[in-house]
Amino acid sequence: MAYKLLISSAIVLCLTACGSDSSSNEAPINPEPALPEVSIYTGQFFDSVVAGLKYKTTSQSGKTNQLGEFQFQAKESIIFSIGGIELPSTVANLYLTPLDIYQTQDTNQIEVVNLLRLLQSLDADGDASNGIEIEESVHQLAANLTIDFSASDFEQQVAELVSKSGAVNQELISATMAIEHFKLTLNELGQNNLSSCTKEHEKIGHTGFFSTFAHNVSGKATIIDDCTIEISQFSYDGGGPDVYFYGAIDHEYTSVDAFPIGQKLNGKIYDNARIFIKLPQNKSLDDLNGLSVWCTEFEANFGQVEFTP
């Protein structure tokens, strides 16, 4: 969703041009109050990480990326979908699983089990241990489909979708397999304590302001814990294809060691926004001392930050 501030620059210019000749009898024009920053959070959806799952909130929409990430604002509800198959609305959070969708802790609840079976069966390469990817062709096949995940004929409802999906699995996987995989994921989540990040790295608190190179990029970046960077006062006009926040050492954003953080930025206009981005699980603060708004298609740097104490 595009975010724009309405500003009355014409009034300001008019007052400046008039100078001291303006009539003292005229009522003073008060400037519009600054709008508060918009906080945009990045969450993740897990069976394994699920990429390509559509989502929408009041303010955000898109598909989960390769890390299963989605974006939302505080206190929003979120709806995930596969084509026309909409899952129940739930409160958006930093980490969500099918248990959250159905508001239960029971991994054997029928709706949870059937959702796990469908997600894992639609995984493109059929190997949920390396993540689940829902391809666009699946969304197109399911465009006019609605599913009752609690129905006794659930398998029949999804049989054609699974068989025509192009995924490795041509039939719905068993409930036993689906639950076993999901329990492994839950164990990993618990062991890694993904609900929070530690605060041990020497770079915590380092900050910097974006140098503007293109597309009106500006703002401030602050390292707030071992895996989270806060982008505040952020502006970007939404131009450019395949644009991400990119991390690198010494601004070498074309290096093989440079990496994207969070979701694509293109297509969205930001004005005085606040965004929280989390480092990929295989990266740490040792892997960057700078951050760019980076266009991967043209290897173009729209603006960059150097983190300093």
Helices and strands as residue ranges (DSSP letters): H 9-18, G 19-21, E 38-45, E 50-51, E 54-56, E 61-63, E 69-73, E 77-82, E 85-86, E 90-91, E 95-96, H 98-101, H 110-121, G 128-130, E 132-133, H 136-141, H 154-164, H 175-192, E 207-209, E 211-212, E 218-225, E 228-236, E 243-248, E 259-261, E 270-278, G 285-287, E 290-295, E 300-306
